[in-house]
Amino acid sequence: YLDWESEEQDLNERLKGIKEGMSVAHPSIKEVEFLYYRCKDKFVNEEDTISDMIVENDIKLIIVDSFGGALAGEINDADASMQLANSLRSLNVTVLGIDHVSKSNSDSPIGTVYKVNLARNLWSINSRLDEIKNEMEIVLKHTKTNNKKENSRVFNIKFHLDEEAFGITQKVEIVSLRNDQSILLENIINNEQEEQYG
């Protein structure tokens, strides 16, 4: 987990809650660990260290959080985006890149269009929070692919808080929903149709 956004403690708290929530259905998840690396500089300056970590630990997947933080340039700099994409590709591992979205298009990452063009798959994440129930509905929408486009995925997430630990999330339950059960997905589809057809 290559982190330009947060701290290791934040990731550990999230993982602990998710593992607790998924352990009944998937008991082996408790054994899953992330190798965490707090990036202090742009990817180009961290690449040798990251490459060594990949080889030494036989890593098959890296998570880049976030693509914008890893760039050696401005978010609208096409050359910086192409350099980062080429550097990541040279690692010969699967890359899950997380990025912020554009204000004008929530289906697209912020910055240059090359971020979209260079990606093999793009998924946007939309959410609706119910603070009273401590629940969040999440829609994963496949917005770009080089192969087969996938249907949207909908999940309901229930956060169980540890009141004695000042509201730290103790357990996260994730339940897959049918698309026809999602108010959020219905709203997304309606907004898209309104934008397209007026």
C-alpha angles and dihedrals in degrees: 000000000000107000126196093153113051145000135280093249091059092052092046092052091050093047093047091054094046093048091050091051095046099039096093094056095032110028094176091063090084088069094054114108133181121219101226125209122180105212114216099180140029116296094254089061093044097042098100093050092046092046091052091050090052093052096041093050099035090237118187100179132039126189115211111203101208129006090198092053091050095052120109092214143022121317091249093051107113093192092054091050092049091047092051093046091050092047092050091047091052090062090071095221134110110270125207106192121195119200141165120258131243117259090226096048121025090192092064134063118250116263135021123016087236089079087065095040095050096047119093093205132012126193124183120209122214124180142189117200126208102195094184093058094032088234134132129196112212128194119196108199122191105225103168138018139165089213132016120358113231128218118253117272122219127199136177114213122199117197117208109199127209100228092192091056094055096265099311110162108256099178136012119200115198118195124184113228131200112253091241089060094060120099089182094054090047089053092048092051092046091050091049092050091048091051092047100043103021 
